[in-house]
Amino acid sequence: LPSEPVQRLLFFIIGGLVAPLAEEIYFRGVLYNYFRRWGVMAALIASTVLFVILHSVHGFPLTQLVGGILFALSYEYSGNLMVPITIHATGNLAIFTLSLPGLCS
């Protein structure tokens, strides 16, 4: 996390709210719906693979893989884009909060 308070606040706002909103609109709202014409499984796999690829990580991308599947399934079952947006934002904010210095020590 950034060390400066203002930068940390911006990190939480952008990474915890703006990015999940934009990503879910793109990955589920656009890509998932596009791939859905070939079935739920094709849409789930294709949107999740692209989600994982576009999130650069070191090692096995377990968090991104599980997240991509969870977000796609939540969108499929609810039919409401706000559901994966909320799950994604809540997850990011939880991870960021657990990263705060002194919180878990």
C-alpha positions in Angstrom: 0.0 0.0 0.0 1.1 3.6 -0.6 2.7 5.2 2.5 1.2 8.6 2.2 -2.3 9.0 3.6 -3.7 10.8 0.5 -2.2 8.3 -1.8 -3.6 5.5 0.3 -7.0 7.0 0.2 -6.9 7.3 -3.6 -5.6 3.7 -3.7 -8.7 2.5 -1.8 -11.1 4.6 -3.9 -9.6 3.6 -7.2 -8.6 0.0 -6.4 -11.6 -0.7 -4.2 -14.4 1.1 -5.9 -13.6 2.5 -9.4 -11.6 -0.5 -10.7 -14.2 -3.2 -9.7 -17.0 -1.1 -11.3 -15.1 -0.6 -14.5 -13.8 -4.2 -14.6 -17.2 -5.8 -14.0 -18.8 -3.6 -16.7 -16.2 -4.7 -19.1 -15.6 -8.4 -18.2 -19.2 -9.3 -17.3 -21.3 -6.6 -18.9 -19.5 -6.7 -22.3 -17.3 -9.8 -22.6 -19.5 -12.3 -20.7 -22.6 -11.2 -22.5 -20.8 -11.5 -25.9 -19.5 -15.0 -25.2 -22.9 -16.0 -23.7 -24.2 -16.6 -27.2 -22.0 -19.8 -27.1 -23.4 -20.9 -23.8 -22.9 -20.2 -20.1 -19.7 -22.4 -19.9 -18.1 -20.7 -22.8 -18.9 -17.3 -21.4 -17.6 -18.3 -17.9 -14.4 -19.8 -19.2 -13.6 -17.0 -21.8 -14.4 -14.1 -19.5 -12.5 -15.7 -16.6 -9.4 -16.5 -18.7 -9.3 -12.9 -20.0 -9.8 -11.6 -16.4 -6.9 -13.7 -15.2 -4.6 -12.8 -18.2 -5.2 -9.1 -17.8 -4.4 -9.1 -14.1 -0.6 -9.5 -14.0 0.3 -11.6 -11.0 3.3 -13.6 -9.9 2.8 -17.4 -9.5 -0.5 -19.2 -9.9 -3.4 -16.6 -10.2 -5.7 -18.4 -7.7 -7.4 -15.3 -6.4 -8.1 -14.0 -9.9 -9.3 -17.4 -11.1 -11.7 -17.9 -8.2 -12.8 -14.2 -8.4 -13.4 -14.5 -12.2 -15.5 -17.6 -11.7 -17.4 -16.2 -8.7 -18.1 -12.9 -10.5 -19.4 -14.6 -13.6 -21.6 -17.1 -11.7 -23.0 -14.3 -9.6 -23.9 -12.3 -12.7 -25.4 -15.4 -14.4 -27.6 -16.3 -11.5 -28.7 -12.8 -10.5 -28.9 -11.2 -14.0 -27.8 -8.0 -12.2 -24.4 -6.5 -12.8 -24.5 -4.8 -9.4 -24.0 -8.3 -7.7 -20.5 -9.0 -9.1 -19.6 -5.3 -8.8 -20.5 -5.4 -5.0 -18.7 -8.7 -4.5 -15.6 -7.5 -6.4 -15.5 -4.2 -4.5 -16.0 -5.8 -1.2 -13.2 -8.3 -1.8 -10.7 -5.7 -3.0 -11.5 -3.4 0.0 -11.1 -6.3 2.4 -7.7 -7.3 1.0 -6.6 -3.7 1.0 -7.8 -3.2 4.6 -6.0 -6.4 5.8 -2.8 -4.9 4.2 -2.9 -1.8 6.4 0.2 -1.6 8.6 -0.4 -2.8 12.2 -3.8 -4.2 11.5 -2.9 -7.8 11.5 0.3 -7.7 13.6 
